[in-house]
């Protein structure tokens, strides 16, 4: 029996980012998986939940996601597509409640013990990240810095200005507090993946030109857990932003390899 293509996709973003930052990626996923609901969740402290306190642990973030879906009346099993910090949440979820996940796609994540500290967060970016978190610049400067850190895509001037304008408006509407940003950083730094591979089908996607996280982290994860991996040759850390159709195609191929129990 083939994999159930009507199972919901749950999308999880990374550090301080919110559901609206998926942009048009959800549309690409829906086009290839038209029978599956696509549900983007904010982690506490971000987006619509910006007034909440961010948990200081990744397993607590996973517990929040489970409760949020239950409150929405969406029953498991789920398929999760997550990037960066969100992918850590997906791994914690797969380890704690493997029966709830039919599959997970992990994008540009950096899990201990599959990467050294200087690979999990490139030293060349320490100064920028500390400046953003500790000095709390205005929303426009923050978003310009985030785009420079996370994207390698060449946007036209008009498209870039429109996107940054939207991101800036979202940050002003739903500001992430300095304390919440620091708690999310702490949670990511403290999280250690379990040594045994979670009993959930997993796909690893990585960007060769990621300026934030060394793709070696994804390679070591895939090697240690014997997972399929695909690497984009030109994209930056925000792979769904830089090439959403590429991500959706690899997700579709992955789903086609799965078999329902």
N, C-alpha and C positions, 0 to 999 in steps of 0.2 A: 504494500500500500504506500502511495506517495505521501510526502509531507503535506500537512494541512496548510494551504496557502491563505486560509481565512483567519489564522491566528493573529491577534493584534501585535503590532510593532510598538514598542515603548522606546522613545528617544530621550537620552540623557546627555546634557551638555557638560562642560568642564568648569573650571574655576571661575566663579563670579558671573558666568554667562547664563542667559535665560532662554526660554523656549523660542522667542522671536528671532534669536540669532541663528536658528536653523535656516532662515531665509526660504528659498524655494526648494530645499532638499526634500522636504516631505512630499512635495508634488512629484519629484522624480521617483521616489519610492512608491507612491500610490500608482503611478503610471505602469510600473513593472509588477506591482502586486495589487491589482485593483480590488480584490475581494477582502483585503486585510485593513482593519482600522489602524490608523497611525495616531498615537497618543504621545505628545511631548509633555514631559513633566519638568517642573522647576524643582531644584533642590532648595531646602529651607535656607533663607537668607538671600535668595536670588529671585529676580523677576517679580511675579505676582506674590511671592512669599518673602519679599525683601525685608519686611518688618519682623519676620521670625528670626530666632537665633539659629545660626548654622550649627549643626552637630559637630563636635570636635573629633568624631570618629567616622570612618567610612561605613562600617556595619550599621551604625545608627542612621546614616543616610539611606542605606538599602532598606532598612525597616520602614523609614518614612515613605519610600516609593511603594512598597507593598501596601501600606495603609492607605495611601492616596488612591491607588487603583481599586482597592476594596470599597472606598468611599464613593468612587465613580460607578460602582456596580460592574466593573470589568473583571471577569473571573480568569484565573490562570487556566492553561499555561500561556505564557507570553513569550515573544521574541524581543530581545533588547538590542538596540543599536546605540552605542555610547562611545564618547570620546574623552580622552584625557582623564580627569577626575571622575567623570561619569562612568568610564570603563572600569575604574577601580571599584565603583559601586556595583557594577554588573558582576564583577568577579566575586565580591563579597556575597552578593545575592545568590549566585550560582553555587557557592560553597555552602551557604546556610540552608537554602531551600531549593535544591536542584530540581525537584519535581515541578516547581512553578515555572521553570524556564525551558522552552522547547529549543532555544538556540540563542546565542549572543554574538554580536560583532563588536570587537574591541579595536578602537581607532586611536593610534598614537598615544598609547598609555605607557606608563613608566612604573612598573611594579617592582618593589623589593621582593625577592632577592635577584631579580633578573636585569639589574642595571646598577652600576655604581652611582654614587651621589652626583658626580659631575656629568653623568650621562642622563640621569633622570631629570635634571634641570641644568641646561648648559650654563657654565660659569659666565659666559659673555653676556648673559641676560640678567644676572643677579642685580646689578645696579639699577637697571630699568624697573624690574619688578619691585625692588625695595622702595624705590622712589614713588612708584604708583601707590603701593600699599601704605607707606608711612607718611607721605606728604599729602595724599588725597588731592590731586590736582583737579582742575575743573573738568566737567564731563567731556568736553570736546577734546582736550589734550589727552585724557585717559583713553578715549576711543581711537584717536590717531596712533597712540603708542601700541595699543592692543593689535590694531590692524597690521602695523609694521612688524610686530613680533610673530604673528600667527599666519600671515598670508604671504605667498609668493606669486600670487596671480597678478597679472598686469591689467588693471582696470582702466577704462577710459575715464577722463577727468570728470565728466558728468555723472557717470555711474558711481565712481568713488565718492564724489561729494554727496550724492543722494544717499548712499549707504551710510556714510559717516554721519550725515544729518539725522537719519533715522536712529542709528545707534546712540547718538548723543541725546536725542529726545527720550529714548527708552531709559537711559541711565538717569536722567533728571527725573523721570516719572517714577522709576523704581530703583532708587540708589542703593547700592550695596555698601553697607557700613564697613569702616576699616576693621572693626572687631570681627565681623563675619568673614571678611576676606582673609584675615589672619587665621581664624579657626579652620577655614577650608584648606589653607596652606598647611596648617598643622596636621589636619586629618590625612592629607595626601602624603606628607612626609612620614607619618607614623605607620601608615598601613603597610602590612606585609602579607603578600599572597600566600595561601596555603601551599605546601610543597606538592601534595598530590593534586593532579588535575581534577577540577570539578567534573562530575559526570554529566556534563551538558555539552552539546556540540558548539564549538567555538571557532570563529574566524578572526584572524588578526589582519588589520590593514594599517599600513604605515606610509609615511611620506619621507622620501629620501632627502628632501631639502627642508626638513623640519628644523627651524632655528631655535626652538624652545626645548624639545626633547630629542635626544639622539635616537635615531631609528634602530640602533643596536639593541635598545631595550625591547622593542617588539620582536626583533630577530631571536634574541635569547629566550624570550617567553615562548615563541613558537617552537623553538628547538627543544626546550625543556619539557613542554607538554605535548609535543608531536602534533602541532596544530597547523592547518593550512595558513599561509600568509601571502599577501600580495602587497607590492610596494609601488607607489606612484613616483615616477622619476622626477617630477618638477614641483609638486605641491608642497605647501608649508604645513604647519601644525593643524590649521583648520581645514582639513582635507575635504569635508563636505562643502565648504565655501569655495575652495579653489577648484574642485572638480566633482560636483554632486553627481552628475551622470555616471562617472567612472565608479564611484562608490556604489551607486544603485545597481550597476551591472554586475559588480563582484558579489554583492549581496544576493542577487538573483541566481547567479551561478552556484553560490554556496547553498542556497535553499534547495536547488534542484538536486544536490547531492544527498540531501537528508531523507531519511526514511522514517515514517511514523512507526511507533512501537506496535 
